[in-house]
Amino acid sequence: MSPDVPPPKLPPGLTSPGLTGVPETMLWTLHNRAAEALRPNGDFHDPEAVRIYQSLAYDYERHFGRADGSHAMRAAAIDAILRRWLERHPDGTIVSLGEGLETQRARVDNGRLTWLTVDLPEGIALRERFLPPGPRVRHLAADARDPTWMDAVAGGPTHIVAQGLFMYLPEADVRQLVATLARRFPGGHLVFDTVPVWLSRLTLRGLNRTPHYRMPPMPFGIDADRVASTLRGWVPDLATVETLEYRMPRGLPRLMDTLFRLTPALRHKLPGLVRVEFKRP
Ligand SMILES: C[S@@+](CC[C@H](N)C(=O)[O-])C[C@H]1O[C@@H](n2cnc3c(N)ncnc32)[C@H](O)[C@@H]1O
């Protein structure tokens, strides 16, 4: 900005996120998680998400509409997977690719794990305004597709999380990344989420969430019944590939979700989770 133009005035104490493109989508998922955590008597507890949510000068509803619980349900399902893994590997390393403003570590921390966040430089810069790194918590400003971040993982049991990331990458990049993870982390685990092909196609044509916000293209869409064969085509010797559901919590989205699941032609065409275990040598 030119020195003659004063920066726009922000309400005192608030931070401007200053994000565009795919990095801005971290505010959409934060909106949905924090709003869920703010529900009286809700099951999703995340005071850190609420703190960050309320510290940003950003009109969430104008961009993304009324919050729904989708991303909180997704995050809670991944939390459960990580907690189970940590019972077996309490000193393990969790790597979260494209972590944005996720506060998953605080939700699952056992006091012993090591956590590595990898995100693009603008994502890490904003994250560090609220979530500083520490002795067991590291941040790396890097493209998840560039394997150099893998050198920063000490070894030992490793669980990789890619929540809200793979759909924004071309399929060839996801394939290459999964194959590299399988090679670099034998015995390691991976969890990621998917969007169905119809949703990917809509975003490629141009999909507005609200009149003020167009979703970035999601080039990688996959239906749940194609996941196992596709991943095993990419990496033939995967030890485990499992598709898991997460459900909308309530209201009309829950009803739609139920109708999809009850209709044989549609039940594989919902967003979902994939859990992968890489083979040991
Ligand atoms: C939808 S947000 C998800 C954020 C977080 N995982 C969550 O669930 O709230 C997508 C995130 O991916 C990050 N991202 C996009 N492309 C990336 C890439 N090539 N490498 C690393 N991070 C990337 C964005 O900066 C953003 O934080």
The ligand as an SDF file (V2000), in Angstrom:
LIG
                    3D

 27 29  0  0  0  0  0  0  0  0999 V2000
  -10.4910  -25.0970    3.4190 C   0  0  0  0  0  0  0  0  0  0  0  0
   -9.0220  -24.4930    4.1770 S   0  0  0  0  0  0  0  0  0  0  0  0
   -8.8360  -25.7830    5.3790 C   0  0  0  0  0  0  0  0  0  0  0  0
   -8.1400  -25.3040    6.6050 C   0  0  0  0  0  0  0  0  0  0  0  0
   -8.1460  -26.3220    7.7590 C   0  0  0  0  0  0  0  0  0  0  0  0
   -7.5310  -27.5620    7.3820 N   0  0  0  0  0  0  0  0  0  0  0  0
   -9.5530  -26.5650    8.2160 C   0  0  0  0  0  0  0  0  0  0  0  0
  -10.1000  -27.6470    8.0000 O   0  0  0  0  0  0  0  0  0  0  0  0
  -10.1130  -25.6230    8.7780 O   0  0  0  0  0  0  0  0  0  0  0  0
   -7.7290  -24.8810    2.9770 C   0  0  0  0  0  0  0  0  0  0  0  0
   -6.3370  -24.6500    3.5160 C   0  0  0  0  0  0  0  0  0  0  0  0
   -5.3750  -25.2110    2.6320 O   0  0  0  0  0  0  0  0  0  0  0  0
   -4.2840  -24.3190    2.5090 C   0  0  0  0  0  0  0  0  0  0  0  0
   -3.6270  -24.6380    1.2390 N   0  0  0  0  0  0  0  0  0  0  0  0
   -4.1190  -24.5010   -0.0080 C   0  0  0  0  0  0  0  0  0  0  0  0
   -3.2560  -24.9610   -0.9180 N   0  0  0  0  0  0  0  0  0  0  0  0
   -2.1870  -25.4140   -0.2180 C   0  0  0  0  0  0  0  0  0  0  0  0
   -0.9700  -26.0260   -0.5890 C   0  0  0  0  0  0  0  0  0  0  0  0
   -0.6770  -26.2500   -1.8690 N   0  0  0  0  0  0  0  0  0  0  0  0
   -0.0980  -26.3570    0.3790 N   0  0  0  0  0  0  0  0  0  0  0  0
   -0.3810  -26.1200    1.6750 C   0  0  0  0  0  0  0  0  0  0  0  0
   -1.5320  -25.5560    2.0930 N   0  0  0  0  0  0  0  0  0  0  0  0
   -2.4180  -25.2100    1.1480 C   0  0  0  0  0  0  0  0  0  0  0  0
   -4.9400  -22.9620    2.5710 C   0  0  0  0  0  0  0  0  0  0  0  0
   -4.0170  -21.9220    2.8510 O   0  0  0  0  0  0  0  0  0  0  0  0
   -5.9540  -23.1960    3.6750 C   0  0  0  0  0  0  0  0  0  0  0  0
   -5.3990  -22.9960    4.9430 O   0  0  0  0  0  0  0  0  0  0  0  0
  1  2  1  0
  2  3  1  0
  2 10  1  0
  3  4  1  0
  4  5  1  0
  5  6  1  0
  5  7  1  0
  7  8  2  0
  7  9  1  0
 10 11  1  0
 11 12  1  0
 11 26  1  0
 12 13  1  0
 13 14  1  0
 13 24  1  0
 14 15  1  0
 14 23  1  0
 15 16  2  0
 16 17  1  0
 17 18  1  0
 17 23  2  0
 18 19  1  0
 18 20  2  0
 20 21  1  0
 21 22  2  0
 22 23  1  0
 24 25  1  0
 24 26  1  0
 26 27  1  0
M  CHG  2   2   1   9  -1
M  END
$$$$
